[in-house]
Amino acid sequence: MEGKLGVLYQNEKQVAGVYDWEVNLAWDSSVSKGWQKSIVIKRITAQSYWLVEPIKDNEFEAEFYQTLNNQLVLMDAGKVKVDFPDCETINRRLYAPIDIRWLGFEY
């Protein structure tokens, strides 16, 4: 799955975002005592990012959007962890591929 825009929040406030993201899924399984355990590994990458303000830590609530018929459509959301290469530059698009680690959902 691919999309154009991802928005990252901390304390319910937008602090960063990513452009041109892609989600890849892989299955992994293991067997223990005759039981098979399957897990989905979700890998998210983005080609560039921006910071709205200095970030407090590297965990975020994220929303990922695709453009369909000139409308932004929410495709995925959840908790992620991102290690940005530059956390000092504010309000500029920074071209650096980044890995976004999926931590899951909060209910």
C-alpha positions in Angstrom: 0.0 0.0 0.0 1.3 3.4 -0.9 0.2 6.9 0.0 1.2 10.6 -0.2 0.9 12.0 3.3 1.4 10.8 6.9 0.7 13.0 9.9 2.4 12.4 13.3 1.0 13.5 16.6 2.3 13.8 20.2 -0.1 14.7 23.0 -2.9 15.1 20.4 -1.0 17.9 18.6 0.6 17.6 15.1 4.3 17.8 15.4 5.6 16.2 12.2 4.6 14.5 8.9 6.0 12.3 6.2 5.6 12.3 2.4 5.4 9.4 -0.1 5.0 6.5 2.4 4.8 2.8 1.6 3.6 -0.1 3.8 4.9 -3.6 3.2 3.6 -6.6 5.1 5.3 -9.9 5.7 4.2 -13.0 7.6 6.4 -14.8 10.1 5.5 -18.0 12.0 7.1 -20.2 14.6 6.1 -23.5 16.2 6.4 -24.1 19.9 5.2 -27.2 21.7 3.1 -28.1 18.6 1.4 -24.7 18.4 2.0 -22.5 15.5 2.3 -18.8 16.1 1.9 -16.4 13.2 2.6 -12.7 13.3 2.4 -9.9 10.7 5.5 -7.7 10.3 4.6 -4.3 9.1 7.3 -2.2 7.5 6.6 1.4 6.7 9.0 3.7 4.8 8.8 7.4 3.7 10.9 9.4 1.3 10.8 12.7 3.1 9.5 14.4 6.3 9.0 17.7 8.0 8.8 18.9 11.6 6.3 21.5 12.8 8.0 21.9 16.2 10.7 20.2 18.2 9.7 16.6 19.1 9.6 15.3 22.7 10.5 11.7 22.0 10.4 9.3 19.0 6.9 7.7 19.6 3.9 9.1 17.7 0.3 8.5 17.0 0.2 8.4 13.2 -2.4 8.7 10.4 -1.5 7.7 6.8 -3.5 9.1 3.9 -3.8 8.3 0.2 -5.1 10.6 -2.5 -8.2 9.3 -4.3 -10.3 11.4 -6.6 -8.4 14.5 -5.4 -9.5 13.8 -1.8 -7.3 12.6 1.1 -8.5 9.3 2.4 -7.3 7.8 5.7 -5.8 4.4 5.0 -4.1 3.4 8.2 -3.5 4.7 11.7 -1.7 3.6 14.9 1.2 4.1 17.2 4.7 4.3 15.5 8.3 4.9 16.4 10.5 7.1 14.2 14.2 8.1 14.6 14.5 11.2 12.5 18.0 12.0 11.2 17.6 15.7 11.8 15.4 16.9 14.7 16.5 20.5 14.6 15.2 21.9 11.2 11.6 23.1 11.6 9.0 23.9 8.9 11.1 22.6 5.9 10.7 19.5 3.9 13.7 17.3 4.5 14.6 14.7 1.8 15.8 11.6 3.7 14.3 8.1 3.5 13.2 7.1 6.9 12.0 3.8 8.5 8.8 4.0 10.6 8.4 1.1 13.1 4.8 0.0 13.7 4.0 -0.4 17.4 0.3 -1.1 16.9 -3.0 0.3 18.1 -4.2 1.8 21.3 -7.7 1.1 22.4 
